[in-house]
Amino acid sequence: MKNFWVTWTGGDGAARVSSVAYDKESAEGRRAMLWGQGYGDAQVVESKPGVRPTAG
């Protein structure tokens, strides 16, 4: 099983990572929503279950 997280840089310049893991389709949807809100650096990051990527 794979988990997908979304990372982006917030309006204050701080690195962010989603608080929940998504399936790939849901992560892509969240990334698209962030892009639509002006966060063009939003990325989908794959990880193993139980491993949350660090922000930044």
Helices and strands as residue ranges (DSSP letters): E 3-9, E 15-17, H 24-36, E 43-47
